[in-house]
Amino acid sequence: MATLTYVYADSTAVVGPLATQAEPHSYDLCNQHAHRLTAPRGWEVVRFEGEFAPPQHSMDDLTALAEAVREAGRADRPVELPPVNVPGRRGHLRVLPSAPED
């Protein structure tokens, strides 16, 4: 995997190792597209020399992911519902009162 970053001011496309954070004007590419990428006429392509290896995940990354999943699945987590009957807006779903139980 690799990351493509456009530098519009310099008319340059940079293909380098997979970024660890999202950046504006950046796109992740598979190896095949990273090696075969071409740029528009007048642009320069700067390409990382070497193999594009997948990033190595640290235990911190895995721990953060596990904690995020655990937090999302908590039963006591407050659930935010969208407002009901917003004037001037009609959605495709409506909230109906429960039928009385016998």
C-alpha positions as CSV (number, residue, x, y, z in Angstrom):
1,M,0.0,0.0,0.0
2,A,1.1,3.6,-0.7
3,T,-0.2,7.1,-0.3
4,L,-0.6,9.5,-3.2
5,T,-0.4,13.2,-2.3
6,Y,-1.0,16.0,-4.7
7,V,0.9,19.3,-4.4
8,Y,-1.2,21.5,-6.6
9,A,1.0,24.6,-6.2
10,D,4.0,22.7,-7.5
11,S,2.1,20.5,-10.1
12,T,3.6,17.5,-8.4
13,A,2.2,14.1,-7.4
14,V,4.1,12.3,-4.6
15,V,3.7,8.5,-4.2
16,G,5.2,7.3,-0.9
17,P,4.8,4.9,1.9
18,L,1.3,4.5,3.4
19,A,0.5,7.5,5.6
20,T,-0.5,6.9,9.2
21,Q,-2.9,9.9,9.3
22,A,-5.4,11.4,6.8
23,E,-4.2,14.5,5.0
24,P,-5.9,16.8,2.5
25,H,-5.3,15.9,-1.1
26,S,-4.0,12.4,-0.1
27,Y,-5.3,9.0,-1.3
28,D,-4.3,5.5,-0.5
29,L,-3.3,3.2,-3.4
30,C,-2.7,-0.5,-3.8
31,N,0.8,-1.5,-4.9
32,Q,-0.2,-2.0,-8.5
33,H,-1.7,1.5,-8.8
34,A,1.2,3.0,-6.8
35,H,3.7,1.7,-9.3
36,R,1.7,2.5,-12.5
37,L,0.4,5.9,-11.6
38,T,0.8,8.7,-14.2
39,A,0.2,12.4,-13.8
40,P,-1.3,15.0,-16.1
41,R,1.0,16.6,-18.7
42,G,3.2,19.2,-17.1
43,W,3.1,17.5,-13.7
44,E,6.0,15.7,-12.1
45,V,5.6,12.4,-10.3
46,V,7.9,11.9,-7.3
47,R,7.9,8.2,-6.4
48,F,9.4,6.5,-3.3
49,E,12.2,4.1,-4.4
50,G,11.5,0.8,-2.8
51,E,8.7,-1.5,-1.8
52,F,5.5,-0.3,-0.4
53,A,5.0,-2.4,2.7
54,P,1.9,-2.3,4.9
55,P,2.4,-0.3,8.1
56,Q,3.3,-2.2,11.2
57,H,0.7,-1.8,13.9
58,S,1.8,-1.2,17.4
59,M,0.1,-2.4,20.5
60,D,-1.0,1.2,21.1
61,D,-3.0,1.1,17.8
62,L,-4.6,-2.2,18.7
63,T,-5.4,-1.1,22.2
64,A,-7.0,2.1,21.0
65,L,-9.1,0.1,18.5
66,A,-10.2,-2.3,21.1
67,E,-11.2,0.5,23.5
68,A,-13.2,2.3,20.8
69,V,-15.1,-0.9,20.0
70,R,-15.7,-1.6,23.6
71,E,-17.0,2.0,24.2
72,A,-19.3,1.8,21.1
73,G,-20.9,-1.4,22.4
74,R,-21.6,-0.3,26.0
75,A,-25.2,-0.8,27.0
76,D,-25.2,2.2,29.3
77,R,-24.0,4.6,26.7
78,P,-26.5,7.4,26.0
79,V,-28.1,7.2,22.6
80,E,-28.8,10.5,20.8
81,L,-32.0,10.5,18.8
82,P,-32.7,13.0,16.1
83,P,-35.5,15.5,16.8
84,V,-39.0,14.3,15.9
85,N,-41.5,16.3,13.8
86,V,-39.1,19.1,12.7
87,P,-41.2,21.8,10.9
88,G,-40.6,22.0,7.2
89,R,-38.9,18.7,7.0
90,R,-40.5,15.4,6.3
91,G,-38.4,12.3,6.5
92,H,-39.2,8.8,5.3
93,L,-39.4,7.5,8.9
94,R,-41.8,8.5,11.6
95,V,-42.0,7.8,15.4
96,L,-45.4,6.3,16.4
97,P,-46.6,5.8,19.9
98,S,-46.7,2.3,21.3
99,A,-50.0,0.5,21.2
100,P,-51.5,-0.1,24.7
101,E,-50.8,-3.6,26.0
102,D,-53.8,-5.7,27.0
